Amino acid sequence: MLLHGVDSRQSWLVAAFSSWFLFMACIGQRVFGVIYVGILETFHVTRQEASWPMSIIDLLASLSNPVFGYLCSRFSCRVVLLWCGFLGPLGIILCYFAADVTFIAVFYGILNGVSISGTLTALTVVLAQHFEKRRATAYSIVFTISALNTFAFPPLVELFLSSYGLHGTFLLLGAICLNTFPAAIAIASPLEPKTRSGSPEEAVALRDDCQQAAESPLREALKSFASLRFWVDSMSFCVMYLALSLYLTLAIDLAKDKGVDTASAVFLLHAFSVGDVVFRGVSGLVLDSGALSSDGVMLLGFVLQASALEVLACNANLPMLIIGSLILGCGNGLRMPIAGVVLIGDFGLKLLPLVFGGFALVCGLNVWVRAPLIGYFRDKHGTYDGVLHVVGASSFAFVIIWTARIYLKRARPKCPSRRIQ
């Protein structure tokens, strides 16, 4: 194995530090189900109001992705990660001074949303630069390790809430999240091979070529945004992220509504995490071994997601809620690491920073329906079951779409494609 370059030892070292960074950076998002209950008990607001910080996290994580796609191209992924590793924890720490939910929505929501946006964009790009043969495996390892935070931190945050209250919890949680910094220092893109020096005329010609090369990906990316496959990819992950964010926000309160005490309700998050972590690891191995295509993984993930949401909606006993959470975690884990793989397969590595920005922007559309869904079904009708049925029906629609996509690909005559280069 090479020491430096693509698929080298350095690549796996970068993957290890990427896992560390993502593990710490996503804690605020992963534990919001517990924070959500703390907000309800501390400020006595409606559930729709209490859900806004999580909605804003996902909104900003999507809206700012095109900006971070440009920043990763213009500067470096390391610079983006250093800033994001500071802003996210800062937003959590500042919530120590929160007097109402609006303060939490602004600082916990906005700064964490921007931080997660830059983190996912930069890590997706830097891992794609470092890996070629084992790209799916690298993605799955990084996202698998990062998901382990769901095992440790929800019970820890519940302990913080009972011992120090909501405001003390924000202070402790923010301090823990600052451990992103050491990992960010070690993450960098692979070194470019050195080029020989030339005459001034050659330098001018090289500059002109570089300007044309910089303009071409932008034009190609804009064309890609109008393609059907871009919207299928983007809306598929939009529905996946909608199910994920709703589950992380509502799991504890959903279980309490069905008669499960808070201490036992935490096991739903544990079950989800088991399925999520295991299948994140399985996803990359399945893709790199050729057992399933990325389209097949997407189809299977939506089958599991639709089934799990109906199990959660139609059952009130703890064992079935745990089973539903486990299945939902399996479906989420299968698809979570492969967004970059799907986009590279459809649009190529060269366009990834720009296409990923537009892709993430579309994924953020789910934010606009999340809080109204919660408010309509829970605050007005007294149950979350309607929320689960709506998202389950959307998931089933994408089962049909991905089945059709697989069928059309197999029916189409095979021809070489430049997009896989």
N, C-alpha and C positions, 0 to 999 in steps of 0.2 A: 504493500500500500504506500502511495506517495505521502511525503511529509506535508507538502503544501499543494494548493490548487483544488480542482474539482474532485469529489469523492476521495479525499485524502484524510489523513489523521487530523489535520487542522479542521476539516469539515465536521467531523464527529465531535471535536472539542467545542466548536461553535454551536452544534446542536445541543450539547449538554448545557452550556451556559444559556442558550435560548430557552430550554426547559425551565431552568432556574428563574429566569426573568419572567416568563409567562406565568409560572406558578405563583409568584408574588404579585404580579401586576393585576391578576384577575380575582384576587381575594375579595375585594370590595363588591364585585358583581356576584360572586358565588355565594356570599353570606347574606345577600340582601333579603332573602326570605325570613331570616331571623331579625334583621334590622327592621323590616316591614312591621313585624309584630311589635317590636319595641316602639316604633313611631306611633302605632295605633294606641298603645297603652300610655305613652308619655304625653302626647298632644291631643288625644281624643278627637281625631279627625275621621272623615269618611275613608273607606278603603280606596276609592278613586283618587283622593288627594294623597294618601300615603304611597300610592304606586307611582307617583310622578317622578321621584328621583331615579328609579330604575328605567322609566320610559325615557327620561332625558339622557341617561347614560347611553342607551342604545341609539337615540336620535343623533347625539353628537358623535358617537362612534361611527355613524354612517355618513353624516353630512361632511365631516372633516376628512374623510378618507381620500378624496381627490387631492386635497391640499398636501397630505402626507405622501401620497404617491409622487407628486411633483418634488417635494422636499427630499425624498429618498433618491430621486434621480439627480437633483441639483446639488445636494450636499453629500450626506452619507447616512446609512442606516444607523450607525453608531451614534451620531449626533442626535438623530430623532429619538433613539431609545434613551439616551441620557436625559433629555428634556422630559420625555413621557414618564420616566422612572421617578422624576421629582414632582411633576404636577399631580399625578394620581394620589399619592400619599398625602400631599399638601391639602388637597380638597377634603380628604377624610379627616385630617387633623383639625382643620378650621371648623368643622361641624361641632367641635367641642363647645363653641360659642353660640350654637344655634338656639334661637328663641322660638322658631316656628318651622313648619315644614317647608316654607318657601326658601329659607336659608339653606336647608339641607338639599333641596332640589337644585339650587344654584351651585353650591360648592361640591357636594357629593356627586351630583348629577353631571354638571358641566365639566369639571376638571377630570373626573374619572372617565367620562365619555371620550374626551379628547385624548387622554392617556391611552385608553384601550384601542382607540382608532390608530394612533401612531404605532403602538406596539404590534398589533396584528399586521398592519401594512409592512412595517420594517422587517419583522420576522419572516413573513411570507416571502418577501423578496430575497432576503439574505440566505434563507435555506434553499430557495430555488437556484441561486447563484452557486451555492456550494455543492449541490448534489445533482446528479443526472441519472445514474443507474439505480440508485436506491432512494430516489426522491420521495416516493410515497411512504417508504419505511421511515425516513427521517421525519417527515411531517407527523406521522402517527406516533412516533416515540415522543416528540416534543409535546404534542397535544395530550398524549396519555399521561405523561408525568405532570403536566400542568393541572390536569383534572384531579389529581390526588388531594388538592387543597380542599375539596368538598368533604373529604373524610375528616380532616383534622379541625377545620376552622368553624363550621356551624356549631358543634358542641362547645368549642372554646368561646365563641362569641356569645352563646347563650349563658355561659358561666360569667363572662364579663358583664352582661346585662343584669344578671341577678346580684352580682357583687358590687359593681360600680355605677350602674345605671346607664342610660343611653349615651349621655355625654362623655362619661369616662371611657365607654367602649369605643367611641370614635377616636379618642386620643391614643389608646393602646393599639387599635387596629391600624391606624395610620403609621405608627412607629414600626410595626411589623412589616408593612408594605414597603418601607424605605429600603429594605434589603434587595431591591431591584438594582441598586447602583453598582455593586461589585460585578454582577453579571453583565451589565451594559458595557462596562469598560473592556471586557474580553471579547465582545461580539464585533466582527468586522467582515466585510466582503472579501472574497479571495483576491490575492494580488494579481494585477494585470502584468503580462509579460512585458519587459522593457523593449522599446523600439529604438532603432538606431537613429542618430541625429542626421539631418540632411541640410540642404541649401535653403536660403530664404525663400526661393521660389517653391520648393517642395513644402515648406512650412505653410505658405499661403494656400497652396492647393489642398493640403491636409485640413486646414481650417475650414475651407469652403465645403469639403466633403463632410466634415463633422456637422456643419450647420445644416446641410441637406439631410444627413442621417438623423439629426435631432427632430427635424420637421416631419419626416416621413412617419415615424411611429405615432405622432400625434394625429396625423390624418387617418392612418389605419385604425387607430383606437376609436376615433369619432365614427368611422364607418362601422366598426364592430358594435357600437352602441345601438345601431339601428337594426342589427341582425336578430332573427328569431331565436337562435341558439343562445345569444347573450341574455335575452329576457327569460328564456326557460331556465338557464342556470341561475340567474339573479333571483327570480321569483321563487324558485325551489328553495334556495337557502333562506330567503325572506320568511317563508312559512316555517322552515325548520327553526330559525332564530326566534320567531314568534312563539312557537310551542315551548322552546327552551326558556325564554325570558318569563313567560307566563308561569311556567312550572316553578322556576326558582323563586318567583315572587309570591306565588299563591300556595305552595305545597303545605306549609305549616298551617295557614289559615283554613285551607281546604279540609285538611284532616280534622282540625278543631270543629269545623261546621258539621262533620260527619260523626262527631262524638269521641274523637281520639284526643287524649291529653297531649299537651305540648311536648313533654319529655319523650313520649312514644312517637309523636309525629316526626321527630328528627330522624327516625329510622327510614322514613320515606326518602329523604335526601341521601342517606347511606345506600339504600337499594339502588337509587338512580345512579349514584357515583360508581357502584360496582359494575353495573352494566356499561356505563359510559367509559370507564377506564379500560375494562377488558376489551371492549369492541373498538376503542381507538387503536389499541395495539394490534388487534386482528385486521383492521382495515388496511393498513399499509402492507402487511404480509400477504393478504389476499390479492391486492392489486399488483404488487411486484412479482408475485409467483404466477400471475396470469389466470388464477382460478376464477376471478370475476373481473369484468371491465368496470370502469368508473360509473358507467350508466347502470350496470347491474347493481352496484353498491347503492347508488341513489334510489333505485326502485325498491330494494330490500329495506332500506332505511325508512322510506315512507310507508311501507306496509306495516312495519313495526310501530311507527309513530301513530298511525291511524288506529291500530288495534289498541295500543296502550291508552290513548286518550278516551276511548269508549269504555275500557275497563275502569278507569278512574272515575268516569262520569256515572257509571251504572252500579257501582258498589260502594258500600259504606263501612264494611268491616276492615280492620287493619291488615290482615293477611292479603286480601285482594288489592288493597291500595299499595301495598309493598310490591306485589307482583306487577301491577300496572306501572309503578315507578321504575322497576327493574327493566321492563320491556322498553319503556320510553328512553331510558338511559342507553340501552343497546342500540336503538335506532339513531339516537343522537351521536353516539360514539362512532358508529360506522361512517357517518357523513362529515363530522366536524373536521377531521384532518385533511380532507381531500378537496377543499375549495380551490386551493392552488393547483392541484393536479388536474381538476376539471377545466379550469380556465386555461392552463398551459396547453392541454390537449386540444382545446377549441380555438385558441388565439395565439399560442406560441409564447416563449419565454421573453422575447424582446418587448412585447406589449404588456407584460404582466403588471408593472407598476401602475400604468395608466388605466388599464382595463379593470384591475382590482379596485381602484378608487371608484370607478363608476358602478361596479358590481356591488361594493359595500354601500354606496349611496342608495341604490335600489333596495338592498336588504333592509335599510333603515325605515322603509315605508311602513313596516309593521307597527312602528311606534305610534302612528296616528290613530290606530284602531285599538290599541291595547287598553289604555285607561278608559275610553268610552265603553269597551266590552265589559270590563270589570264593573264600572259604574252601573251599566244597564242591567246586567244579570244579577250581580251580588247586592248592590245597594237598593235596587228597585224590586227585584224578584226574590231576593234572599238566598240565592244559591249560585255556585260557580258551575253547575252542570251545563248550563247553556253555553258558557265560554268554551268548555271542553268539546261540546258537540260541534260548535262552529269551526274550531281549529281542526277537529277530526275530519269533518267533511272536506275542508280545504286540503288536508293531507291525502285523502282518498282521491281527490281530483288530480293530484300530482302522481299518484300511482298509475292512473290512466295515461297521463302525459308521458311519463318515462317508459311505460310499456310500449306506447306508440313510437317513441323515439328509438328504442331498441329494435323494434320491428322494421322501421324505415331504414335504419342503418344496415341491417342484415339483408334487406331487399335491394338496397342500392348496390350497383356494381362497384367493386373495390378499385380504388385508384390512389396513386401516391398523393400525399398531402403535405404541403409546406408547413402546416401549423404545428406539426409534431416536432419540428426541428428546434 
